[in-house]
Amino acid sequence: MTVVGSLKVEHDEILLIVSLDSLSTISDVVAPRPLKTNKTPYQNGGSIMFSTNGKFLIYTSNVTSKRRLQVIGSAVTKIAETLKLEIEVAKKNKLLSTYVYYRDYYDREEIPIYCDWGKNWNEKEIYETIKSVMFALSFHPKHTTLQTIRKQIA
């Protein structure tokens, strides 16, 4: 694996990784060309660092439309703002759908939260699904950071 700043390349599976601060950044992720620079939105002056509660990881593919990614990204952004979580988007070549994972700041294990395969849900349905899964996950003794923000999820 080669790591160049914030750009990670592993056998051409991951084209780029971006930390998000707005939906306009999500559109940049699905651009047809690979990232030419290793600058993150923070280095460009746009990123907001939230806290150590963890982050959402959105893995998307070349077959996901920009519009679909914006709907998913908007739902994830809303719940991330509520929970003070960061968002990271990675474009991968070998995926057939878009997936959302939660990764705790301390544990680093990626937990599947949402899969868009075969769905055409609107933003509210995606938001409610992710919110429900995060609420259930907050009861797990391994995720103490979510326990402290459980009231915000309910």
SULDA-V529233 format. One record per helix or strand. SS is the DSSP state (helix for helix, strand for strand). FROM is the first residue (numbers start at 0). TO is the last residue. If there is no record, write none. Layout:
BEGIN
ss	from	to
SS	FROM	TO
SS	FROM	TO
END
This chain:
BEGIN
ss	from	to
strand	1	3
strand	6	8
strand	13	18
helix	22	28
strand	54	59
helix	65	82
strand	85	91
strand	98	102
strand	109	114
helix	122	136
helix	143	146
helix	149	152
END
